[in-house]
Amino acid sequence: MNDYYDNEEFVKTNFTNEKISRSDFDSCTFKNCDFTDMHIVGSEFLECEFIDCNFSNTRLRETSFKTCHFYATKLLGVKFYEIDPFLLQMNFTDCQLDYSSFYQLKMQNFQFVNCSVKEVDFTDADLQFSYFDDCDLLGSIFEASDLRNVNFKTARNFSIDLESNKVEKAIFSKDNVANLLEKYKIKIVT
């Protein structure tokens, strides 16, 4: 594939093991599409929606996502750090992002709503003003991450070291603030 697509809808398309190179998708919708083990290289997705898709182990080398939204989509083991970070903006609702990596990405104002974000690597990522609404962050790594103004109010199972991350003005609830003290092995009783 090496084309330009504008305002198109892809339904139940199987891209498994294919390669998309230097293609542009503008305002396209992908429903029930399978991108498993696919290689997407040097392509651009602008204002696209992905609904009930599968991106498991998809390679996204030098590909850009500008104002894209993923709904009920599997994005397991995706190395987001390989994408083109210019004007990057993605939001996730009801998605599985387990075992993925956002290493060193600038991803300000991202929204993760009702997502499974287990074992995800956010090392050295800039997440300022992002929002984790009702997300399970079990085993996710926050190391040297910029978490200023991030909303973790309804997030759960996270472990954040206050000394190795920037956390000024981050929002936590009284129910999940104990996760910030985990490394000290203290007991909190109510």
Secondary structure, DSSP 8 states (H G I E B T S, - for coil): ---EEES-EEES-B-TT-EEES-EEES-EEES-B-TT-EEES-EEES-EEES-B-TT-B-TT-EEESEEEES-B-TT-BGGGS--TT--EEEES-B-TT-B-TT-B-TT-EEES-B-TT-B-TT-B-TT-EEES-B-TT-B-SS-B-TT-B-TT-BS----TTTSB-TT-B--TTTGGGGGGGGT-----
